[in-house]
């Protein structure tokens, strides 16, 4: 993935995590997104942290699991 794609995905995650919308901050969307991402992190048996949520969003956790299954 190109650097622009990575930084765009990171920016998207940060906006969703903070609940930023064109009309301002939407607390309901923020909480819904956080709950959605943290549920996936929990299913991967990882600590429920911002860093792990971002790593899941960026696909790093899935990549690690795929690599460990190949060995």
PyMOL Python script that loads the backbone (N, CA, C, O; Angstrom):
from pymol import cmd

cmd.read_pdbstr("""\
ATOM      1  N   UNK A   1       0.852  -1.177   0.000  1.00  0.00           N
ATOM      2  CA  UNK A   1       0.000   0.000   0.000  1.00  0.00           C
ATOM      3  C   UNK A   1       0.891   1.231   0.000  1.00  0.00           C
ATOM      4  O   UNK A   1       1.930   1.246   0.661  1.00  0.00           O
ATOM      5  N   UNK A   2       0.501   2.246  -0.724  1.00  0.00           N
ATOM      6  CA  UNK A   2       1.307   3.457  -0.809  1.00  0.00           C
ATOM      7  C   UNK A   2       1.249   4.241   0.498  1.00  0.00           C
ATOM      8  O   UNK A   2       0.361   4.039   1.326  1.00  0.00           O
ATOM      9  N   UNK A   3       2.213   5.138   0.660  1.00  0.00           N
ATOM     10  CA  UNK A   3       2.269   5.956   1.871  1.00  0.00           C
ATOM     11  C   UNK A   3       1.022   6.821   2.006  1.00  0.00           C
ATOM     12  O   UNK A   3       0.517   7.009   3.113  1.00  0.00           O
ATOM     13  N   UNK A   4       0.517   7.353   0.886  1.00  0.00           N
ATOM     14  CA  UNK A   4      -0.691   8.171   0.929  1.00  0.00           C
ATOM     15  C   UNK A   4      -1.892   7.352   1.396  1.00  0.00           C
ATOM     16  O   UNK A   4      -2.727   7.846   2.153  1.00  0.00           O
ATOM     17  N   UNK A   5      -1.977   6.111   0.950  1.00  0.00           N
ATOM     18  CA  UNK A   5      -3.068   5.237   1.365  1.00  0.00           C
ATOM     19  C   UNK A   5      -3.019   4.926   2.838  1.00  0.00           C
ATOM     20  O   UNK A   5      -4.052   4.861   3.504  1.00  0.00           O
ATOM     21  N   UNK A   6      -1.807   4.731   3.353  1.00  0.00           N
ATOM     22  CA  UNK A   6      -1.638   4.426   4.768  1.00  0.00           C
ATOM     23  C   UNK A   6      -2.014   5.639   5.607  1.00  0.00           C
ATOM     24  O   UNK A   6      -2.775   5.517   6.567  1.00  0.00           O
ATOM     25  N   UNK A   7      -1.486   6.808   5.253  1.00  0.00           N
ATOM     26  CA  UNK A   7      -1.778   7.999   6.051  1.00  0.00           C
ATOM     27  C   UNK A   7      -3.258   8.366   5.936  1.00  0.00           C
ATOM     28  O   UNK A   7      -3.846   8.857   6.900  1.00  0.00           O
ATOM     29  N   UNK A   8      -3.866   8.132   4.770  1.00  0.00           N
ATOM     30  CA  UNK A   8      -5.296   8.389   4.612  1.00  0.00           C
ATOM     31  C   UNK A   8      -6.124   7.484   5.497  1.00  0.00           C
ATOM     32  O   UNK A   8      -7.119   7.908   6.086  1.00  0.00           O
ATOM     33  N   UNK A   9      -5.705   6.237   5.585  1.00  0.00           N
ATOM     34  CA  UNK A   9      -6.424   5.275   6.440  1.00  0.00           C
ATOM     35  C   UNK A   9      -6.249   5.647   7.910  1.00  0.00           C
ATOM     36  O   UNK A   9      -7.192   5.529   8.691  1.00  0.00           O
ATOM     37  N   UNK A  10      -5.059   6.092   8.293  1.00  0.00           N
ATOM     38  CA  UNK A  10      -4.827   6.527   9.672  1.00  0.00           C
ATOM     39  C   UNK A  10      -5.672   7.747  10.003  1.00  0.00           C
ATOM     40  O   UNK A  10      -6.255   7.830  11.084  1.00  0.00           O
ATOM     41  N   UNK A  11      -5.737   8.692   9.074  1.00  0.00           N
ATOM     42  CA  UNK A  11      -6.559   9.889   9.289  1.00  0.00           C
ATOM     43  C   UNK A  11      -8.031   9.521   9.403  1.00  0.00           C
ATOM     44  O   UNK A  11      -8.755  10.079  10.227  1.00  0.00           O
ATOM     45  N   UNK A  12      -8.471   8.583   8.576  1.00  0.00           N
ATOM     46  CA  UNK A  12      -9.856   8.129   8.645  1.00  0.00           C
ATOM     47  C   UNK A  12     -10.142   7.509  10.015  1.00  0.00           C
ATOM     48  O   UNK A  12     -11.176   7.786  10.623  1.00  0.00           O
ATOM     49  N   UNK A  13      -9.219   6.670  10.497  1.00  0.00           N
ATOM     50  CA  UNK A  13      -9.399   6.058  11.809  1.00  0.00           C
ATOM     51  C   UNK A  13      -9.504   7.132  12.887  1.00  0.00           C
ATOM     52  O   UNK A  13     -10.397   7.080  13.733  1.00  0.00           O
ATOM     53  N   UNK A  14      -8.589   8.112  12.860  1.00  0.00           N
ATOM     54  CA  UNK A  14      -8.600   9.163  13.875  1.00  0.00           C
ATOM     55  C   UNK A  14      -9.904   9.956  13.851  1.00  0.00           C
ATOM     56  O   UNK A  14     -10.456  10.277  14.904  1.00  0.00           O
ATOM     57  N   UNK A  15     -10.401  10.274  12.649  1.00  0.00           N
ATOM     58  CA  UNK A  15     -11.670  11.006  12.546  1.00  0.00           C
ATOM     59  C   UNK A  15     -12.815  10.174  13.118  1.00  0.00           C
ATOM     60  O   UNK A  15     -13.637  10.688  13.876  1.00  0.00           O
ATOM     61  N   UNK A  16     -12.871   8.900  12.762  1.00  0.00           N
ATOM     62  CA  UNK A  16     -13.933   8.033  13.276  1.00  0.00           C
ATOM     63  C   UNK A  16     -13.813   7.847  14.781  1.00  0.00           C
ATOM     64  O   UNK A  16     -14.822   7.861  15.485  1.00  0.00           O
ATOM     65  N   UNK A  17     -12.596   7.674  15.286  1.00  0.00           N
ATOM     66  CA  UNK A  17     -12.361   7.467  16.714  1.00  0.00           C
ATOM     67  C   UNK A  17     -12.833   8.683  17.517  1.00  0.00           C
ATOM     68  O   UNK A  17     -13.378   8.542  18.612  1.00  0.00           O
ATOM     69  N   UNK A  18     -12.617   9.883  16.955  1.00  0.00           N
ATOM     70  CA  UNK A  18     -13.018  11.119  17.638  1.00  0.00           C
ATOM     71  C   UNK A  18     -14.454  11.525  17.323  1.00  0.00           C
ATOM     72  O   UNK A  18     -14.976  12.455  17.937  1.00  0.00           O
ATOM     73  N   UNK A  19     -15.100  10.846  16.378  1.00  0.00           N
ATOM     74  CA  UNK A  19     -16.480  11.154  16.025  1.00  0.00           C
ATOM     75  C   UNK A  19     -16.622  12.416  15.194  1.00  0.00           C
ATOM     76  O   UNK A  19     -17.673  13.058  15.210  1.00  0.00           O
ATOM     77  N   UNK A  20     -15.572  12.776  14.469  1.00  0.00           N
ATOM     78  CA  UNK A  20     -15.614  13.998  13.664  1.00  0.00           C
ATOM     79  C   UNK A  20     -16.432  13.772  12.393  1.00  0.00           C
ATOM     80  O   UNK A  20     -16.230  12.800  11.666  1.00  0.00           O
ATOM     81  N   UNK A  21     -17.348  14.686  12.151  1.00  0.00           N
ATOM     82  CA  UNK A  21     -18.150  14.679  10.934  1.00  0.00           C
ATOM     83  C   UNK A  21     -18.092  16.086  10.346  1.00  0.00           C
ATOM     84  O   UNK A  21     -17.627  17.012  11.010  1.00  0.00           O
ATOM     85  N   UNK A  22     -18.557  16.257   9.114  1.00  0.00           N
ATOM     86  CA  UNK A  22     -18.560  17.613   8.545  1.00  0.00           C
ATOM     87  C   UNK A  22     -19.361  18.617   9.371  1.00  0.00           C
ATOM     88  O   UNK A  22     -19.090  19.817   9.318  1.00  0.00           O
ATOM     89  N   UNK A  23     -20.341  18.138  10.131  1.00  0.00           N
ATOM     90  CA  UNK A  23     -21.169  19.023  10.949  1.00  0.00           C
ATOM     91  C   UNK A  23     -20.628  19.204  12.361  1.00  0.00           C
ATOM     92  O   UNK A  23     -21.222  19.931  13.158  1.00  0.00           O
ATOM     93  N   UNK A  24     -19.509  18.554  12.686  1.00  0.00           N
ATOM     94  CA  UNK A  24     -18.941  18.656  14.030  1.00  0.00           C
ATOM     95  C   UNK A  24     -18.748  17.285  14.649  1.00  0.00           C
ATOM     96  O   UNK A  24     -18.662  16.282  13.940  1.00  0.00           O
ATOM     97  N   UNK A  25     -18.681  17.243  15.962  1.00  0.00           N
ATOM     98  CA  UNK A  25     -18.467  15.988  16.683  1.00  0.00           C
ATOM     99  C   UNK A  25     -19.804  15.282  16.896  1.00  0.00           C
ATOM    100  O   UNK A  25     -20.764  15.882  17.378  1.00  0.00           O
ATOM    101  N   UNK A  26     -19.852  14.006  16.531  1.00  0.00           N
ATOM    102  CA  UNK A  26     -21.042  13.190  16.719  1.00  0.00           C
ATOM    103  C   UNK A  26     -20.691  12.100  17.718  1.00  0.00           C
ATOM    104  O   UNK A  26     -20.063  11.100  17.369  1.00  0.00           O
ATOM    105  N   UNK A  27     -21.100  12.302  18.958  1.00  0.00           N
ATOM    106  CA  UNK A  27     -20.754  11.382  20.042  1.00  0.00           C
ATOM    107  C   UNK A  27     -21.311   9.976  19.796  1.00  0.00           C
ATOM    108  O   UNK A  27     -20.644   8.988  20.103  1.00  0.00           O
ATOM    109  N   UNK A  28     -22.512   9.877  19.252  1.00  0.00           N
ATOM    110  CA  UNK A  28     -23.117   8.562  19.007  1.00  0.00           C
ATOM    111  C   UNK A  28     -22.297   7.770  17.992  1.00  0.00           C
ATOM    112  O   UNK A  28     -22.057   6.578  18.186  1.00  0.00           O
ATOM    113  N   UNK A  29     -21.867   8.422  16.911  1.00  0.00           N
ATOM    114  CA  UNK A  29     -21.040   7.737  15.914  1.00  0.00           C
ATOM    115  C   UNK A  29     -19.702   7.331  16.506  1.00  0.00           C
ATOM    116  O   UNK A  29     -19.188   6.253  16.205  1.00  0.00           O
ATOM    117  N   UNK A  30     -19.134   8.192  17.350  1.00  0.00           N
ATOM    118  CA  UNK A  30     -17.858   7.894  17.981  1.00  0.00           C
ATOM    119  C   UNK A  30     -17.976   6.624  18.835  1.00  0.00           C
ATOM    120  O   UNK A  30     -17.155   5.714  18.726  1.00  0.00           O
ATOM    121  N   UNK A  31     -18.993   6.577  19.670  1.00  0.00           N
ATOM    122  CA  UNK A  31     -19.161   5.427  20.557  1.00  0.00           C
ATOM    123  C   UNK A  31     -19.459   4.152  19.775  1.00  0.00           C
ATOM    124  O   UNK A  31     -18.963   3.080  20.122  1.00  0.00           O
ATOM    125  N   UNK A  32     -20.267   4.261  18.720  1.00  0.00           N
ATOM    126  CA  UNK A  32     -20.595   3.095  17.902  1.00  0.00           C
ATOM    127  C   UNK A  32     -19.344   2.544  17.228  1.00  0.00           C
ATOM    128  O   UNK A  32     -19.131   1.332  17.213  1.00  0.00           O
ATOM    129  N   UNK A  33     -18.513   3.428  16.669  1.00  0.00           N
ATOM    130  CA  UNK A  33     -17.281   2.991  16.012  1.00  0.00           C
ATOM    131  C   UNK A  33     -16.334   2.344  17.022  1.00  0.00           C
ATOM    132  O   UNK A  33     -15.779   1.276  16.764  1.00  0.00           O
ATOM    133  N   UNK A  34     -16.155   2.996  18.172  1.00  0.00           N
ATOM    134  CA  UNK A  34     -15.251   2.438  19.185  1.00  0.00           C
ATOM    135  C   UNK A  34     -15.717   1.065  19.639  1.00  0.00           C
ATOM    136  O   UNK A  34     -14.906   0.150  19.779  1.00  0.00           O
ATOM    137  N   UNK A  35     -17.018   0.913  19.870  1.00  0.00           N
ATOM    138  CA  UNK A  35     -17.554  -0.374  20.297  1.00  0.00           C
ATOM    139  C   UNK A  35     -17.313  -1.435  19.218  1.00  0.00           C
ATOM    140  O   UNK A  35     -16.937  -2.564  19.532  1.00  0.00           O
ATOM    141  N   UNK A  36     -17.527  -1.078  17.965  1.00  0.00           N
ATOM    142  CA  UNK A  36     -17.347  -1.995  16.841  1.00  0.00           C
ATOM    143  C   UNK A  36     -15.896  -2.469  16.755  1.00  0.00           C
ATOM    144  O   UNK A  36     -15.637  -3.670  16.683  1.00  0.00           O
ATOM    145  N   UNK A  37     -14.962  -1.538  16.762  1.00  0.00           N
ATOM    146  CA  UNK A  37     -13.543  -1.885  16.622  1.00  0.00           C
ATOM    147  C   UNK A  37     -13.060  -2.653  17.845  1.00  0.00           C
ATOM    148  O   UNK A  37     -12.374  -3.665  17.704  1.00  0.00           O
ATOM    149  N   UNK A  38     -13.405  -2.191  19.039  1.00  0.00           N
ATOM    150  CA  UNK A  38     -12.921  -2.867  20.246  1.00  0.00           C
ATOM    151  C   UNK A  38     -13.497  -4.268  20.385  1.00  0.00           C
ATOM    152  O   UNK A  38     -12.854  -5.134  20.978  1.00  0.00           O
ATOM    153  N   UNK A  39     -14.681  -4.513  19.859  1.00  0.00           N
ATOM    154  CA  UNK A  39     -15.232  -5.874  19.867  1.00  0.00           C
ATOM    155  C   UNK A  39     -14.374  -6.797  18.997  1.00  0.00           C
ATOM    156  O   UNK A  39     -14.123  -7.943  19.372  1.00  0.00           O
ATOM    157  N   UNK A  40     -13.930  -6.313  17.858  1.00  0.00           N
ATOM    158  CA  UNK A  40     -13.050  -7.119  17.009  1.00  0.00           C
ATOM    159  C   UNK A  40     -11.707  -7.365  17.697  1.00  0.00           C
ATOM    160  O   UNK A  40     -11.159  -8.464  17.613  1.00  0.00           O
ATOM    161  N   UNK A  41     -11.181  -6.354  18.371  1.00  0.00           N
ATOM    162  CA  UNK A  41      -9.916  -6.499  19.097  1.00  0.00           C
ATOM    163  C   UNK A  41     -10.087  -7.525  20.214  1.00  0.00           C
ATOM    164  O   UNK A  41      -9.208  -8.358  20.436  1.00  0.00           O
ATOM    165  N   UNK A  42     -11.216  -7.465  20.915  1.00  0.00           N
ATOM    166  CA  UNK A  42     -11.481  -8.420  22.005  1.00  0.00           C
ATOM    167  C   UNK A  42     -11.522  -9.843  21.468  1.00  0.00           C
ATOM    168  O   UNK A  42     -10.998 -10.758  22.103  1.00  0.00           O
ATOM    169  N   UNK A  43     -12.141 -10.043  20.300  1.00  0.00           N
ATOM    170  CA  UNK A  43     -12.222 -11.376  19.715  1.00  0.00           C
ATOM    171  C   UNK A  43     -10.849 -11.919  19.339  1.00  0.00           C
ATOM    172  O   UNK A  43     -10.651 -13.133  19.280  1.00  0.00           O
ATOM    173  N   UNK A  44      -9.908 -11.024  19.085  1.00  0.00           N
ATOM    174  CA  UNK A  44      -8.537 -11.436  18.769  1.00  0.00           C
ATOM    175  C   UNK A  44      -7.714 -11.657  20.038  1.00  0.00           C
ATOM    176  O   UNK A  44      -6.519 -11.944  19.973  1.00  0.00           O
ATOM    177  N   UNK A  45      -8.368 -11.520  21.189  1.00  0.00           N
ATOM    178  CA  UNK A  45      -7.727 -11.718  22.503  1.00  0.00           C
ATOM    179  C   UNK A  45      -6.546 -10.771  22.707  1.00  0.00           C
ATOM    180  O   UNK A  45      -5.466 -11.178  23.135  1.00  0.00           O
ATOM    181  N   UNK A  46      -6.779  -9.511  22.391  1.00  0.00           N
ATOM    182  CA  UNK A  46      -5.770  -8.462  22.583  1.00  0.00           C
ATOM    183  C   UNK A  46      -6.310  -7.476  23.605  1.00  0.00           C
ATOM    184  O   UNK A  46      -7.524  -7.359  23.767  1.00  0.00           O
ATOM    185  N   UNK A  47      -5.421  -6.758  24.302  1.00  0.00           N
ATOM    186  CA  UNK A  47      -5.892  -5.719  25.227  1.00  0.00           C
ATOM    187  C   UNK A  47      -6.688  -4.648  24.482  1.00  0.00           C
ATOM    188  O   UNK A  47      -6.362  -4.289  23.351  1.00  0.00           O
ATOM    189  N   UNK A  48      -7.727  -4.150  25.129  1.00  0.00           N
ATOM    190  CA  UNK A  48      -8.601  -3.159  24.507  1.00  0.00           C
ATOM    191  C   UNK A  48      -7.995  -1.771  24.659  1.00  0.00           C
ATOM    192  O   UNK A  48      -8.349  -1.024  25.571  1.00  0.00           O
ATOM    193  N   UNK A  49      -7.085  -1.437  23.764  1.00  0.00           N
ATOM    194  CA  UNK A  49      -6.414  -0.149  23.808  1.00  0.00           C
ATOM    195  C   UNK A  49      -6.576   0.565  22.476  1.00  0.00           C
ATOM    196  O   UNK A  49      -6.921  -0.044  21.463  1.00  0.00           O
ATOM    197  N   UNK A  50      -6.320   1.874  22.495  1.00  0.00           N
ATOM    198  CA  UNK A  50      -6.355   2.673  21.277  1.00  0.00           C
ATOM    199  C   UNK A  50      -5.356   2.135  20.268  1.00  0.00           C
ATOM    200  O   UNK A  50      -5.661   2.033  19.079  1.00  0.00           O
ATOM    201  N   UNK A  51      -4.161   1.789  20.738  1.00  0.00           N
ATOM    202  CA  UNK A  51      -3.116   1.293  19.836  1.00  0.00           C
ATOM    203  C   UNK A  51      -3.546   0.006  19.146  1.00  0.00           C
ATOM    204  O   UNK A  51      -3.358  -0.143  17.938  1.00  0.00           O
ATOM    205  N   UNK A  52      -4.122  -0.926  19.903  1.00  0.00           N
ATOM    206  CA  UNK A  52      -4.574  -2.182  19.295  1.00  0.00           C
ATOM    207  C   UNK A  52      -5.755  -1.958  18.362  1.00  0.00           C
ATOM    208  O   UNK A  52      -5.878  -2.640  17.345  1.00  0.00           O
ATOM    209  N   UNK A  53      -6.623  -1.011  18.696  1.00  0.00           N
ATOM    210  CA  UNK A  53      -7.739  -0.691  17.807  1.00  0.00           C
ATOM    211  C   UNK A  53      -7.214  -0.148  16.489  1.00  0.00           C
ATOM    212  O   UNK A  53      -7.707  -0.515  15.423  1.00  0.00           O
ATOM    213  N   UNK A  54      -6.219   0.722  16.556  1.00  0.00           N
ATOM    214  CA  UNK A  54      -5.644   1.287  15.336  1.00  0.00           C
ATOM    215  C   UNK A  54      -4.901   0.215  14.539  1.00  0.00           C
ATOM    216  O   UNK A  54      -4.988   0.187  13.311  1.00  0.00           O
ATOM    217  N   UNK A  55      -4.176  -0.662  15.223  1.00  0.00           N
ATOM    218  CA  UNK A  55      -3.475  -1.750  14.539  1.00  0.00           C
ATOM    219  C   UNK A  55      -4.469  -2.677  13.845  1.00  0.00           C
ATOM    220  O   UNK A  55      -4.196  -3.160  12.746  1.00  0.00           O
ATOM    221  N   UNK A  56      -5.627  -2.933  14.476  1.00  0.00           N
ATOM    222  CA  UNK A  56      -6.654  -3.762  13.841  1.00  0.00           C
ATOM    223  C   UNK A  56      -7.179  -3.058  12.597  1.00  0.00           C
ATOM    224  O   UNK A  56      -7.302  -3.680  11.542  1.00  0.00           O
ATOM    225  N   UNK A  57      -7.489  -1.772  12.706  1.00  0.00           N
ATOM    226  CA  UNK A  57      -8.015  -0.997  11.580  1.00  0.00           C
ATOM    227  C   UNK A  57      -7.040  -0.983  10.406  1.00  0.00           C
ATOM    228  O   UNK A  57      -7.446  -1.056   9.246  1.00  0.00           O
ATOM    229  N   UNK A  58      -5.751  -0.891  10.721  1.00  0.00           N
ATOM    230  CA  UNK A  58      -4.724  -0.836   9.680  1.00  0.00           C
ATOM    231  C   UNK A  58      -4.400  -2.224   9.119  1.00  0.00           C
ATOM    232  O   UNK A  58      -3.671  -2.327   8.132  1.00  0.00           O
ATOM    233  N   UNK A  59      -4.924  -3.287   9.723  1.00  0.00           N
ATOM    234  CA  UNK A  59      -4.719  -4.640   9.228  1.00  0.00           C
ATOM    235  C   UNK A  59      -3.473  -5.315   9.759  1.00  0.00           C
ATOM    236  O   UNK A  59      -3.124  -6.405   9.307  1.00  0.00           O
ATOM    237  N   UNK A  60      -2.794  -4.694  10.707  1.00  0.00           N
ATOM    238  CA  UNK A  60      -1.544  -5.260  11.223  1.00  0.00           C
ATOM    239  C   UNK A  60      -1.788  -6.525  12.042  1.00  0.00           C
ATOM    240  O   UNK A  60      -1.016  -7.480  11.954  1.00  0.00           O
ATOM    241  N   UNK A  61      -2.859  -6.537  12.837  1.00  0.00           N
ATOM    242  CA  UNK A  61      -3.154  -7.711  13.668  1.00  0.00           C
ATOM    243  C   UNK A  61      -3.507  -8.897  12.776  1.00  0.00           C
ATOM    244  O   UNK A  61      -3.050 -10.014  13.022  1.00  0.00           O
ATOM    245  N   UNK A  62      -4.313  -8.666  11.748  1.00  0.00           N
ATOM    246  CA  UNK A  62      -4.691  -9.744  10.841  1.00  0.00           C
ATOM    247  C   UNK A  62      -3.462 -10.281  10.105  1.00  0.00           C
ATOM    248  O   UNK A  62      -3.337 -11.487   9.894  1.00  0.00           O
ATOM    249  N   UNK A  63      -2.565  -9.387   9.719  1.00  0.00           N
ATOM    250  CA  UNK A  63      -1.349  -9.802   9.012  1.00  0.00           C
ATOM    251  C   UNK A  63      -0.477 -10.665   9.923  1.00  0.00           C
ATOM    252  O   UNK A  63       0.076 -11.673   9.484  1.00  0.00           O
ATOM    253  N   UNK A  64      -0.354 -10.268  11.193  1.00  0.00           N
ATOM    254  CA  UNK A  64       0.430 -11.055  12.152  1.00  0.00           C
ATOM    255  C   UNK A  64      -0.162 -12.455  12.307  1.00  0.00           C
ATOM    256  O   UNK A  64       0.570 -13.444  12.324  1.00  0.00           O
ATOM    257  N   UNK A  65      -1.483 -12.535  12.420  1.00  0.00           N
ATOM    258  CA  UNK A  65      -2.120 -13.842  12.584  1.00  0.00           C
ATOM    259  C   UNK A  65      -1.939 -14.705  11.348  1.00  0.00           C
ATOM    260  O   UNK A  65      -1.711 -15.909  11.466  1.00  0.00           O
ATOM    261  N   UNK A  66      -2.037 -14.116  10.169  1.00  0.00           N
ATOM    262  CA  UNK A  66      -1.840 -14.881   8.938  1.00  0.00           C
ATOM    263  C   UNK A  66      -0.418 -15.411   8.836  1.00  0.00           C
ATOM    264  O   UNK A  66      -0.204 -16.547   8.412  1.00  0.00           O
ATOM    265  N   UNK A  67       0.552 -14.592   9.223  1.00  0.00           N
ATOM    266  CA  UNK A  67       1.947 -15.026   9.191  1.00  0.00           C
ATOM    267  C   UNK A  67       2.204 -16.137  10.205  1.00  0.00           C
ATOM    268  O   UNK A  67       2.949 -17.075   9.919  1.00  0.00           O
ATOM    269  N   UNK A  68       1.595 -16.040  11.387  1.00  0.00           N
ATOM    270  CA  UNK A  68       1.823 -17.070  12.395  1.00  0.00           C
ATOM    271  C   UNK A  68       1.172 -18.385  12.009  1.00  0.00           C
ATOM    272  O   UNK A  68       1.658 -19.446  12.398  1.00  0.00           O
ATOM    273  N   UNK A  69       0.072 -18.340  11.245  1.00  0.00           N
ATOM    274  CA  UNK A  69      -0.583 -19.562  10.788  1.00  0.00           C
ATOM    275  C   UNK A  69       0.242 -20.273   9.714  1.00  0.00           C
ATOM    276  O   UNK A  69       0.151 -21.491   9.563  1.00  0.00           O
ATOM    277  N   UNK A  70       1.044 -19.514   8.972  1.00  0.00           N
ATOM    278  CA  UNK A  70       1.853 -20.096   7.908  1.00  0.00           C
ATOM    279  C   UNK A  70       3.067 -20.840   8.450  1.00  0.00           C
ATOM    280  O   UNK A  70       3.695 -21.614   7.728  1.00  0.00           O
ATOM    281  N   UNK A  71       3.396 -20.612   9.702  1.00  0.00           N
ATOM    282  CA  UNK A  71       4.583 -21.281  10.264  1.00  0.00           C
ATOM    283  C   UNK A  71       4.224 -22.456  11.100  1.00  0.00           C
ATOM    284  O   UNK A  71       5.107 -23.122  11.641  1.00  0.00           O
TER     285      UNK A  71
END
""", "prot")
cmd.dss("prot")
cmd.show_as("cartoon", "prot")
cmd.util.cbc("prot")
cmd.orient("prot")
